[in-house]
Structures are given as structure tokens and as C-alpha cells.
Amino acid sequence: MILRKNKSGGSQSRSRRRELAAQLSTPVRTFMATEAGSAGLLLAAVAVALVWANSPWSEAYTSLWHTDLSISLGDTRLSMDLGHWVNDGLMALFFFVIGLEVRYEVSVGELNSRRRLMLPGLAGIGGMIVPVLLYLAIAPGGDAATGWGVVIGTDTAFMLGALAVVGPRFVTQLRVFLLAITVIDDIVAVTVIGVVYSGSISVPELVVALVLGVVLSALTRFSVWRAAPYVLIVLVMWLATLQAGLHASIAGMLGGLLIPARNPSREGVEQAARLFRAFRQSPLADVGRTAHQGLQRAVSVNERLQTVLHPWSSYVIVPVFALANAGVDLRGGVLTNALTSSLTWAVTVGLVVGKPAGIWGGARLGTRAGLGRLPTGVGQGHVLGGGALSGIGFTVSLLIVGLAFDDPVVRAEATVGVLLAAVFATALGWLVFHLAAVLRGQTDADLPRRLDRPVDPGTDHVYGPPGAPLTLVEYGDYECPFCARATGVTQELRQRFGDRFRYVFRHLPLPDVHPHSELAARAAVAADAQGRFWEMHILLFEHQDELEYEDLAGYAAGLGLDVERFLRDLDDERTAARVRADAASAEASGARGTPTFFVGDRRHTGPYDAETLARELEAHAAKSGAQAPTK
């Protein structure tokens, strides 16, 4: 089970290279908070299901999920019991959200290049092959052998919740790595469900589902930006897949994968801002509707659907699934028999031992072969501990238990194995993290959070009084559409705080995504040599699409600079070294994309609009003893 995100923050320009991978985006941070927060609700649902199934009212629990629910439209009727509505209906929506996330990560997220995909891919494949081999080695023959799919999945909600409790204090980088692994897990798990655990296939309905997939993919080519057509087609795909005899999770995952994701374009954001300003000036219904549509157009359908559906998936669908599937009646010797069953221990050992061994082994193999490297701050002990927590299979494991085993006794034994694995995997994860910290000094698994080089008014580009108590440092480049000068944030903060505020700009050119950014940074430094940095800084942001060599010379002439000296300084190695020094400071400070802000000496994460940054500046001033300005 996987992942993620809310769109509460801004966008970043991000390098494609691993050494300048972007700082963790706000959508992913919010996703992880949502998943980890839902873990408590999920745990409560498991407890309720177990208590209910083993109480005097256990028959009510069983009969509830066998209650028929039908939907009729004319002569067409769809009827399933509540258990199947949960497993084939709600879980299809769950996998739809997963598909959306996978498409986002592959398009613009952590897996948007082959090199980024390689190491999590090897770890994910290892984390499935080794558990399956252990399962087959321990499980008895016959029907039990068909349940090997039970040990391939990871429950991200439980995993993230356990990581928050037993893991290091700061684990941002490790969580990103583990979430990338779960992408591989989920794709394989859904494929296994569709290929191995589906019944007989009806070809006409399957063809209909495939045609609808083509139509869904074509919507983007026709610039369809409203979410409703996508949702309607996915709903019909689900019905066709269900009638075809495939498990409905296939339709959910495929539907999500076919809805594209993209970063907001500068033009789209600016158009939305213009429409919003028009509504502020003319607060009429039709103007407001146009502004609302402009905001929707600026954000991809993929992300808008995730924003709406992810809380429902985390806080409703997964707990309801747990309530419907975790209720095993352990009375009458069932628990005793399960604890002596080789099937139970095949599931438990496959998840608890196989997952960490496979994930650690795959990652180790990839790093030794030079196919990738672990994220900054993540050590081998962190990988092993995260792999142990990945043995919490729960949601996908229980779904496959229900599909693989018809015999209630065998199903109960496998379910007990999944529940035991969740307990043992959490304990093993705590032990591994503790040993990694004590024996190898591997504590936090995060990027640096403090500004590596203190602000020096003698060398830094400082706007405002050098000794001002409120300091905002920005790492940016001149082709970044969302950097502070381009969005007007610094002007608003300056107007708000006056002489108690200083703004520091440091260069972090990302030439692999912004080809002119390095030359533009050198131009700003060359202008600084003649005392005109901020004037050139403003011009460069105002002309982000015109940063060729001759353009820069023209800006220098327009500012009244000695152009001949400016061009010499532009090509001087000392100028390039000055830019590289800022980039090295960014690397050491944990800045991996633009813009990255530091409030005082602490890296800021989250939204970076003027109001949010103002609150952070005031909070930092209060904490450090500086008097915040009155408004």
C-alpha cells in the first residue's frame, strides 16, 4: 500500500541529478502525514474486528459482511455482498489512488529518471523475490503453495506509523526511499492479483475495458482539464473489468496510471493569479467561476484527484477494509492450530525475514554495482530497519489471503501469519534502528537542516540592514519561475517588517533543468563587482526567457556598467568560483532544489507564500530572543 500528498505548498525547480535531487516536496510531506496519521485509525479497526469476531456477537460480524447490496438501473443490476463491495469496490478506489501516485512519481516525482528508479527498483524486487522464496520453502504443498502472493506487499500506512514510533527522530530521506520501493511493490502486487488470482476471463468485457483505457489516455491529448470525464470513464472501466472476471484492483490501478501528472507551468500560475485579481476587483459569480476554473487548470487532474480522494482512502477505505477482513475467530483451537501451522509461519517468516533481507540485499547490490546510491543521510542500517518495517504487509496481504484461499481454516491461518508479521516486523525494526544508532552512529536519516555557512554581509548578497534581526536566506536560480523575486515574496516581507528584515540571496543554478541559470548567476556576481547586484538581480528575474550572453551584455549597458569589465568578470574563474561556493553551501545545508528558504539558520519546509514565511520569521525571532516587529 502506498502513499501521499496534498497540494498545500509551492512548486520547486528540481535537478534531475541525484546529487541535486529536490528537497522533499510538500505534497509528499502531507501524504506521509496523512498515511502515518491514519495508522492509528487502522490499528483501531483491526482491534475492533478481532474483538467483535471473538465475542458473543461474532455471528453478527459474519452476517454483516454477507449482507447483499444491489444497485439497479432499469434491467441492469449489480449485486454483491458487503464484503465484496469492500474488496472489489472500495479497494478499487484505493488502488486508483495508488495508480495516481505512481503516475505522479514517474512523471515528476522521485522516480522520474532511470537512475533514480534503479536503486529503489532493485530493493523492491529483492523485497519480493526473497519473501516468496522463503514462503515456498516453508509452506506445505497443495493449496497453501498458491498463497505466495501474500508476502509481496507492504502496508504503507502501518509502515509509516511504525517508522514514526520506532525509527530515528528525523527520517525524511529514508521515508522517500521506502515510498519509492512501495511503488514497485504496488505495481507488482496488482499485477499478481490480476494475473494469478482472477477467475475466468470474459473477452468482450475485457476488450471494452481496454478501449476505455485508450479513451482515458486520449483525454489529455485533447486538453481535457475537468476531472469529471476521467472519473466517469474509470467508473465504467471498473464495471467492465468486474464483469470480465478480473479483480477490480486492475481497473483502479490502470485508471490511475493513465491520468497524467505535470508540474504547474509558470504561464498557468500567472493566468490563475490574473483571474483571481479580477475576482477581487469584481466579486461577481461569473468572474468567480472563471477564477476557480483558472486555478483548476493550473493544477493537473492527477493532483486534484489525489487531493480529494487520498483522505477518503486513508481514513475511510483502509480502516473499513481492515474491519471487514481482520476479524478472525480465534476460538475453538483456531489460534493454537495456526501457531503450529507451517502456513502461518511461512507467511510470518516471508514478511519478517524476507522483506528486510531482500530490500537490504537489493539496495546493497545496486550501490556496489554503481547503479545508484542511497539518499543523503541514509545508511545501510537505516535501509535494513526500513526493510524490517516493510514486512508489515497487512492491507495487500489480507486482500490476497481472501483471494488465494477458499478454505476458512487455511484462510484463518494465513491471516494470523499476517497479523503476527506486523507485530514481529515492528519489533525487529526497532531493534535494527537501535543497533544502527549504537554500533554505527546512524541516527537521523535526513538532509542537513541548518545553514552550513553563516550569513556574512561582506560576501553574501544582503538586501536590508546587515544587522537586522530577521533573516531570510533563499537559494535560487534566475530561471526558476517560483523563486522569491519572481513571486514578489521578498517585497511583501520588506514592506511588512521594514528595517528589521534582511533578505539574503544565494546562487543554486540547476543547469540540467535551467540551461542559462549558471551564466545568469555569474552575470549577477559580475554586476556585484561594480556595486549593482540587486539591479541586475531584478533584471534577470524580469527577463527569465532572455538570458543569452548578448542579453546579459545589454542589461549591463542599460545599468550603466563598464561593459568591458563586466564581460571580463563574467568569464573570470573567480566569478565562477563564487557561484560554486554558494552551490556547495546549498549542498551542505540540505538545499536540493529552488527555491529553498532558511529562516534564520533553519531550513524551512512547507509553503513559502509571504504570510507563511512572515509567521516563521516571527516565531524564529521569538524563539531566539529577537523582538518581532508589530504589525
Sequence and secondary structure as in RCSB ss.txt:
>XXXX:A:sequence
MILRKNKSGGSQSRSRRRELAAQLSTPVRTFMATEAGSAGLLLAAVAVALVWANSPWSEAYTSLWHTDLSISLGD
TRLSMDLGHWVNDGLMALFFFVIGLEVRYEVSVGELNSRRRLMLPGLAGIGGMIVPVLLYLAIAPGGDAATGWGV
VIGTDTAFMLGALAVVGPRFVTQLRVFLLAITVIDDIVAVTVIGVVYSGSISVPELVVALVLGVVLSALTRFSVW
RAAPYVLIVLVMWLATLQAGLHASIAGMLGGLLIPARNPSREGVEQAARLFRAFRQSPLADVGRTAHQGLQRAVS
VNERLQTVLHPWSSYVIVPVFALANAGVDLRGGVLTNALTSSLTWAVTVGLVVGKPAGIWGGARLGTRAGLGRLP
TGVGQGHVLGGGALSGIGFTVSLLIVGLAFDDPVVRAEATVGVLLAAVFATALGWLVFHLAAVLRGQTDADLPRR
LDRPVDPGTDHVYGPPGAPLTLVEYGDYECPFCARATGVTQELRQRFGDRFRYVFRHLPLPDVHPHSELAARAAV
AADAQGRFWEMHILLFEHQDELEYEDLAGYAAGLGLDVERFLRDLDDERTAARVRADAASAEASGARGTPTFFVG
DRRHTGPYDAETLARELEAHAAKSGAQAPTK
>XXXX:A:secstr
        S   EE SSGGG     HHHHHHHHHHHHHHHHHHHHHHHHHHHHTSTTHHHHHHHHT EEEEEETT
EEEEEEHHHIIIIIIHHHHHHHHHHHHHHHHHTSTTSSHHHHHHHHHHHHHHHHHHHHHHHHHS SGGGGGGGGG
GS   HHHHHHHHHHHS S  HHHHHHHHHHHHHHHHHHHHHHHHHS     HHHHHHHHHHHHHHHHHHHTT  
 HHHHHHHHHHHHHHHHHHTS THHHHHHHHHTS      HHHHHHHHHHHHHHHHS  HHHHHHHHHHHHHHS 
HHHHHHHHHHHHIIIIIHHHHHHHHS    TTTHHHHHHT HHHHHHHHIIIIIHHHHHHHHHHHHHHTTS    
TT  HHHHHHHHHHTT  HHHHHHHHHHH  SHHHHHHHHHHHHHHHHHHHHHHHHHHHHHHHHH     S   B
 SS   TTTSEEES TT SEEEEEEE TT TTSHHHHTHHHHHHHHHGGGEEEEEEE   TTT TTHHHHHHHHH
HHHTTT HHHHHHHHHHTTT  SHHHHHHHHHHTT  HHHHHHHHH HHHHHHHHHHHHHHHHHT  EESEEEET
TEE  S  SHHHHHHHHHHHHHHHT      
